[in-house]
């Protein structure tokens, strides 16, 4: 089991009040200057997928997420289950 410091909490959401695009926020990477704004955007959006990334090879996981977001924002229908499958090797227990 990973320690809190060894994983990154994230959420993928669709903006409902802005562009309607899918976005990701990495909560445990937010700084004081952007924390409140980013959390408010995520809370106002439509939840799609969330979880914890293992910090080991986290950058690989972020590339997968970015690729999936690009596909979603291009109009492709990707169920959350497929998102989870693509990230399976990178997800940590909550």
C-alpha atoms as a printed R data frame, in Angstrom:
   type eleno elety resid chain resno       x      y       z
1  ATOM     1    CA   UNK     A     1   0.000  0.000   0.000
2  ATOM     2    CA   UNK     A     2   1.317  3.443  -0.928
3  ATOM     3    CA   UNK     A     3   1.773  6.185   1.607
4  ATOM     4    CA   UNK     A     4  -0.139  9.459   1.113
5  ATOM     5    CA   UNK     A     5   3.072 11.107  -0.081
6  ATOM     6    CA   UNK     A     6   3.579  8.408  -2.726
7  ATOM     7    CA   UNK     A     7   0.412  9.074  -4.721
8  ATOM     8    CA   UNK     A     8  -1.307 11.937  -6.465
9  ATOM     9    CA   UNK     A     9  -5.044 12.549  -6.211
10 ATOM    10    CA   UNK     A    10  -6.715 13.644  -9.447
11 ATOM    11    CA   UNK     A    11 -10.105 14.203 -11.044
12 ATOM    12    CA   UNK     A    12 -11.198 14.342 -14.664
13 ATOM    13    CA   UNK     A    13 -14.275 16.490 -15.189
14 ATOM    14    CA   UNK     A    14 -16.193 18.219 -17.953
15 ATOM    15    CA   UNK     A    15 -16.595 21.959 -17.642
16 ATOM    16    CA   UNK     A    16 -20.247 22.901 -17.646
17 ATOM    17    CA   UNK     A    17 -20.006 26.642 -17.092
18 ATOM    18    CA   UNK     A    18 -17.161 27.342 -19.503
19 ATOM    19    CA   UNK     A    19 -16.098 25.555 -22.680
20 ATOM    20    CA   UNK     A    20 -17.645 22.116 -22.107
21 ATOM    21    CA   UNK     A    21 -14.187 20.587 -22.480
22 ATOM    22    CA   UNK     A    22 -12.831 17.744 -20.396
23 ATOM    23    CA   UNK     A    23 -10.073 18.730 -17.999
24 ATOM    24    CA   UNK     A    24  -7.958 17.171 -15.277
25 ATOM    25    CA   UNK     A    25  -6.896 18.591 -11.945
26 ATOM    26    CA   UNK     A    26  -4.134 17.050  -9.846
27 ATOM    27    CA   UNK     A    27  -5.282 18.101  -6.388
28 ATOM    28    CA   UNK     A    28  -2.124 17.156  -4.504
29 ATOM    29    CA   UNK     A    29   0.009 19.247  -6.884
30 ATOM    30    CA   UNK     A    30  -1.926 22.489  -6.466
31 ATOM    31    CA   UNK     A    31  -0.169 25.489  -4.983
32 ATOM    32    CA   UNK     A    32  -1.707 28.076  -2.663
33 ATOM    33    CA   UNK     A    33  -2.088 30.605  -5.496
34 ATOM    34    CA   UNK     A    34  -4.262 28.325  -7.680
35 ATOM    35    CA   UNK     A    35  -5.758 25.825  -5.236
36 ATOM    36    CA   UNK     A    36  -9.117 27.512  -4.640
37 ATOM    37    CA   UNK     A    37  -9.725 28.383  -8.301
38 ATOM    38    CA   UNK     A    38  -8.896 24.907  -9.602
39 ATOM    39    CA   UNK     A    39 -10.968 23.154  -6.940
40 ATOM    40    CA   UNK     A    40 -13.928 25.449  -7.664
41 ATOM    41    CA   UNK     A    41 -13.709 24.690 -11.399
42 ATOM    42    CA   UNK     A    42 -13.660 20.946 -10.719
43 ATOM    43    CA   UNK     A    43 -16.555 21.166  -8.251
44 ATOM    44    CA   UNK     A    44 -18.642 23.171 -10.731
45 ATOM    45    CA   UNK     A    45 -17.951 20.664 -13.504
46 ATOM    46    CA   UNK     A    46 -19.477 17.304 -14.294
47 ATOM    47    CA   UNK     A    47 -17.523 14.474 -12.669
48 ATOM    48    CA   UNK     A    48 -16.108 11.924 -15.106
49 ATOM    49    CA   UNK     A    49 -13.339  9.946 -13.370
50 ATOM    50    CA   UNK     A    50 -11.098 10.248 -10.321
51 ATOM    51    CA   UNK     A    51  -8.484  8.332  -8.456
52 ATOM    52    CA   UNK     A    52  -4.940  8.261  -7.188
53 ATOM    53    CA   UNK     A    53  -1.864  7.882  -9.367
54 ATOM    54    CA   UNK     A    54   1.190  6.074  -8.099
55 ATOM    55    CA   UNK     A    55   4.018  8.584  -8.053
56 ATOM    56    CA   UNK     A    56   6.260  5.949  -9.615
57 ATOM    57    CA   UNK     A    57   6.022  6.674 -13.382
58 ATOM    58    CA   UNK     A    58   3.438  9.398 -12.754
59 ATOM    59    CA   UNK     A    59   4.573 11.323 -15.826
60 ATOM    60    CA   UNK     A    60   3.686  8.300 -17.995
61 ATOM    61    CA   UNK     A    61   0.211  8.286 -16.442
62 ATOM    62    CA   UNK     A    62  -0.189 12.004 -17.121
63 ATOM    63    CA   UNK     A    63   0.635 11.418 -20.791
64 ATOM    64    CA   UNK     A    64  -2.052  8.734 -20.947
65 ATOM    65    CA   UNK     A    65  -4.543 11.107 -19.324
66 ATOM    66    CA   UNK     A    66  -3.620 13.907 -21.744
67 ATOM    67    CA   UNK     A    67  -4.110 11.548 -24.684
68 ATOM    68    CA   UNK     A    68  -7.501 10.420 -23.414
69 ATOM    69    CA   UNK     A    69  -8.571 14.030 -22.783
70 ATOM    70    CA   UNK     A    70  -7.613 14.965 -26.341
71 ATOM    71    CA   UNK     A    71  -9.769 12.124 -27.648
72 ATOM    72    CA   UNK     A    72 -12.702 13.104 -25.417
73 ATOM    73    CA   UNK     A    73 -12.410 16.749 -26.444
74 ATOM    74    CA   UNK     A    74 -12.354 15.693 -30.104
75 ATOM    75    CA   UNK     A    75 -15.781 14.131 -29.562
76 ATOM    76    CA   UNK     A    76 -14.867 10.488 -29.056
77 ATOM    77    CA   UNK     A    77 -17.076  8.654 -26.572
78 ATOM    78    CA   UNK     A    78 -14.871  6.947 -23.996
79 ATOM    79    CA   UNK     A    79 -16.590  5.341 -21.017
80 ATOM    80    CA   UNK     A    80 -14.965  5.864 -17.607
81 ATOM    81    CA   UNK     A    81 -14.288  2.120 -17.454
82 ATOM    82    CA   UNK     A    82 -12.018  2.400 -20.509
83 ATOM    83    CA   UNK     A    83 -10.255  5.340 -18.836
84 ATOM    84    CA   UNK     A    84  -9.626  3.130 -15.794
85 ATOM    85    CA   UNK     A    85  -8.338  0.289 -17.991
86 ATOM    86    CA   UNK     A    86  -5.879  2.598 -19.750
87 ATOM    87    CA   UNK     A    87  -4.539  3.753 -16.365
88 ATOM    88    CA   UNK     A    88  -4.690  0.376 -14.600
89 ATOM    89    CA   UNK     A    89  -0.927  0.027 -14.120
90 ATOM    90    CA   UNK     A    90  -0.684  3.566 -12.738
91 ATOM    91    CA   UNK     A    91  -3.590  3.714 -10.289
92 ATOM    92    CA   UNK     A    92  -2.935  3.462  -6.562
93 ATOM    93    CA   UNK     A    93  -5.399  2.309  -3.930
94 ATOM    94    CA   UNK     A    94  -7.323  5.159  -2.354
